[in-house]
């Protein structure tokens, strides 16, 4: 995979999320679903394995549920540092910047990527039909940014998606730590598909 292909992928993901932020939530979700399907099917930096691209017909994404869109403040939390060893990016360091209380679901830790450029990272693990290793809700360093309002950060679980290691086991991805695990099944976002392998 060419590095310029990865650069173009990130630009396109950033543009896709900009279009999402400029739209009503359900319309933005439809844009996101269609945009990701196109990227996965056609882009040279797609995480799908070549054999999976040949039969790819779209990612299994649940119908939009407005009840699982939250706008919440980042609540203070004790400092916490974690390091995730990845095969491709070396050791990635995160600092907890606060917590996000999601009514009816629980609390998620919000992490700051404590390396060059920085970025907010909110992963999620639940007992529902998503990828077993967990999913990402926000990963702003990669362009996955749903924005914020005067009331807080937009945390819309309809946009939860698996990391690249769900499609290609050659990738090593940071998975959700204990503070990002909820006991309630989250049945929206991208769900597990036949190409996914279990963590």
N, C-alpha and C positions, 0 to 999 in steps of 0.2 A: 504494500500500500504506500503510495507516494505521500509525502508530508503535505504537499500542496493540495492533494485530495482531502486530507483531514482538515486543512485550513478552510477549504471550500465547504465541507460538511458543516463545520462550526458556524460559518457565516450564514449558511442556509437555515440552520437550526435557530440561530439568533433572529433572523428575519421572520421565521415562522412564529416564534414566540412574541415578536413585536406585533405581528398581525393578530395574534390571540389577545394580547393586552388591549388592542384597539377595538375589539369586538365585544358584543354581548357574550356572556359566558358560554351558552349553548352553541352559538354560532362559531365562537372561537374554538370550541371543542371539535366541531365538524371540520374546521380548517386544519387543526392539529392532526386529526386522524388521517385526513386525505394527504396532508403534506408529509407525514411520516411514512405512509404507505408508498408514496412516490420515491422518497429518499431511499427507503429500504430496498425497493425493487430495482432502482436504476443507478444509484450513486456508487462510484468506485470505492468509497470509504464505508459502505454499508457493513454493519457487523454480521449480516447473514453470511453463512458459508456459501460458497459457489453452488454446491449441490442443492441447498435450500432455496436459493434465488430462482432456480429453474422451475420450482413448483409453487413459488410464493404467490398468494392471492390476496394478501392484506393481513394486517395485524389484528388479533382478536380484541377489540376494544368494546367495553360495555356501553350501553346507552347512557347518555348524560343524566346525572341525578343532581339537581340543584341543591338538595339537602346536604350534599357532601362538599360544598364549597364554603369555605370559612374565611373571614377576614378577622385576624386576631393579632393583638399586640405581642411583641416578644417580651416575655416576662423574665426578670432577672433570675439567674441561677448561679450556684457556686461554680467557680472556674474548674474546668476539666479539660485535660489534654489527652488525645488519643493518636496513635500512629497506626496507619494501615499500610501493610507491605503489599505492593502490587508488582506484578511481573514487568509491566511496561513503563511505569512511572516511578519506580523505586519506592521509597518510603514516603507516604503522604501524611502530613501532620494536620490535625484539626484541633481547634479550640472551641469549646462550647461557649456560645454567646448568649444563650438564654433558652427558654422553653416556650412551646406553643400549646396552649390548652384548647383541644378540639372537643366541643360539647358532644357528649354521648359516646366518645371514642377513647379519650385519654389524652395524655401529654406526650409531645414529641420534643426531643432536643433539637435545637438549631445550632449548626456547626459552622465555623468559619475556616475555610482552607487557609492555613497559616503559611503560605508560600507565595512566591512571586505573583503579583496581581490579585491574589485572594479571591474569595467568592463564598457565597452562602450555600450550604449543603443540608438538605433535609431528606433523609432516607426514611423508609417505612417498612416494617415487617408485620404481617398480620396472618391469622390462620385461614384466610379466604383463598379464592381461586387464582391469586396472582402467582408470579414466579416465586418458588419456595425460598430462594435466597434473599428475598426482599426486593423492594422497588424504590425508585427515586421520585420524589415529588418536586423538589427544587434542586438544581445544581447549576448555579448561575455562572460558574466558570466555563461551563459547556453551553451556555445560552438558555438553559431551562429556567426561565424567570417569569413568574406570573404577575409580578409587580406588587404594589402596595397602595393603600389609600390613607387618608387621615386617621382611619381607625386601626390600621395595622397592616400586617403582611397578608397577601392573598395565598392561602393554602387550599388548593382545590384538588381533592383526591381523585377526581375524574381524569386528571392528567398524570397519574402515577404510571411509571413505565419501568421495565426491567433494565438493569445495566447491561453493557455489551457482553458480559460473560454469560448471560442467559442464552445468547445465540451462538457464541463461539467460545468453547472452553479454553482457548488459547489466551483469552483476556483474563486478567485478575483485577477484580473491582472491589472497592471498599463496600462492605455490606453493613446493614444497620446494626449498631451496638444496642445494648440492653435498653437505653433510654429512648429508643426509636421503635420499640416493639409494643403493639397494642393487642389486646385480647379479643377485640371485636372484628369479625371478618369485614374486610373492605372489598365489596363486590363491584367496584367501578374501576376505571382506568384500563390499562392493558392487562389482560388476563393471560394465564399460561396457555401456550400453544404447543402444537406437536413438535416444534423445533427446539423447545426449551428442554434443558437438562436440569436435573435436580441438584441443588447445592448440597 
